[in-house]
Structures are given as structure tokens and as C-alpha cells.
Amino acid sequence: MSFIAADLYQLLAEALAEPAEWLPLPGKQMPLYKTASALAENSPAAKRNMDALASIPAESLDARKMRYAAIFNPTGGLWLYESTALHGRIIGEETFTLARLYSSAGLETIGAELPDHISIELAFLAFLISNEETAQNEKQFLQEHAGRWMPELGHALANSCDPVYAPIGSLLADWISERSLKYQPERELGETLPGSSLPVILEADDCALCGFCSQVCPTHVLTIREDQAETALILRHDLTCTSCNKCVEVCDTKAIQMLPAEESRTENKVLRRAERPLCKECDAPLISAAELEYIARQLGNPEWLAYCLDCRPLLMERQR
């Protein structure tokens, strides 16, 4: 599996550099998809992202390059450099530290990109795990560099809804998190460690069920589950919470708190649930009532909130 994992690191590096020759392909024809598919049996991160990768549309190389430039423009806030992502500086201490690290490994450090560009760091991870002598250094590099900023970038890309880079970002976030967790001490699924904390919601009405907490959760122990009738935020018993506090930090309504865990979990726990109202026009289910109420508080309860995306244009036509 290590050689296939190295291939995935390398292909993610190519996917997040200036568009490679293979990037204009439709998702299922991309080497990135094929490599993720080969890993899917043993990698939840790869398996979880297969459908999204398969949905990537084909377009010309020029169109891909324009898309890349638009998403990663200097004013967009999606930084591909570790120093910039962590400290807001194009060239910082990480830049020089990585240059020295690559040089000590016998690698060329003079190129078109700075040493802390995501494509260079991912390619270095591919190099590390493809060599038996250096494979053990993956853990340190993830802890000191890639794991500190790549999952956040990946989640931001996943939230961009871009048909090409959102699936790539989601895979990046899940893959880096999965590889990082690989080096944590072995524990039972759902095990609660002494002194650890778990996310709780003390006041259910404070939670808007926006789902951001589940998107930033590195282990997906927080999960949004939705059917035609309701939306629910679930604390899963079969996954481990690392008490990273990211869910608390991202919660706009301050609904989530981390409190000391009392015992190991043996079943899923519903932290918040809300029904899904129906569209006033066509009876299709809308987003949850909790999220609708949150939007209404912010925007003054506009009439279009009672309509689905397909029916809102009809409402606008009537109002003209």
C-alpha cells in the first residue's frame, strides 16, 4: 500500500500545481481517481471521496488553467504556501526550514516554486514513503508541516463548491488527516481516553445545523445525516474524537462546547436534529428548519426562504 500511497501524494501534488496534462480529463479517467480507487478498500479517506472525484467534469487545459488562477488568486484567501497559510507571509521561517530539509535529503531546492508550496511538500511526502530508509520520517513531516495547514486548506476548497477543486480539496483534507491519525496510539473505536473531551451542545436551539463542524472534523466523528424528513448532527461512536477543538472554533453561533468525557461511547449520539420544511411551491424538502431560522434572523425572514432553489425564480417572476 505504501507505493500506492506515495502515488496519491504525488498526484495530489500535481493536482494542486499549475494544471498538469492529465487534469483536464473527466474524473473517472484521471490517474488521481484510479489511484484513490486502488486505495479505497483500506483507506476510508479514499473511499469517502470516490463519488465526488468521479463527478469532476472534463474541460480544456486552458479552461483548467483559468479555473486554477481564479481560485488561487492572491485575493481569494486560499493560500498554497505553508508560511502564508500559517502566518500571512509569502516567505517565512517555514520556507527556509524546508529548503534546508530538502537539501539534507539530497533534493534540488532551486525551482519554479518556493519550498513551502503545497505541491512541493506533497511531492516530498511521496518521496519519503516511497523509500524504505525515509518512510518513518512521514510522521514528523506531517506533524511539523503538512498536517498543520493542509487539512484546513482542503476543507476550504471543499466548501468552495468548485466542480474540480472541491473534490480534490476534500480528498486532500481527508487523506492528510488519515495519514496523521495513522501515527496516533492504537485505541479502540469510540474509545474515550482519560482526560479527553467531547463536543456537546447544551442549548439545542443555538445550533443552526450548518454542518461546518462536521466539515472541519479531522476524523468525521461529527457527521451530518440528512433524509427527506430531517437533518441531524451525530456524534459517532465508531470513530475517535481527537479533542482538536476545531468544531468549537468554527461554530458561528457558539453552540458547541468541549466538555470532559465521562465514559466510552457505545452508540451514536444525536447532538441536534430539526425537521426539513417543504417548499411552498412544489413540496420538495428544504434545508433544516434550524438553518432556515438562523438565516431568517440574519436577513429578516425574506419570502424566498420558503421556496426551494428551483422554485425561487418563479417567486421572483411573480414579484416583478
Buried (B, 14 or more C-beta within 10 A) or exposed (E): EEEBBBBBBBBBBBBBBBBBEBBBBEBEBBBBBEBBBBBBEEBBBBBBBBEBBBBBEBBEEEBBBEBBEEBBEEEEEBBBBBBBBBEEEEEBEBBEBBBEBBEEBEBEBEEEBBBBBBBBBBBBBBBBBBEEEBBEBBBEBBEEBBBBBBBBBBBBBBBBEBBBBBBBBBBBBBBBBBBBBEEEEEEEEBEBBEEBBBBBBEEBEBBBBBBBBBBBBBBBBBBBBBEEEBBBBBBBBEBBBBBBEBBBEBBEBEBBBBEEBEEEBEEBEEBBBBEBBBBBBEEBBBBBBBBBBBBEEEEEEEEBBBBBEEBBEEBEEEEE
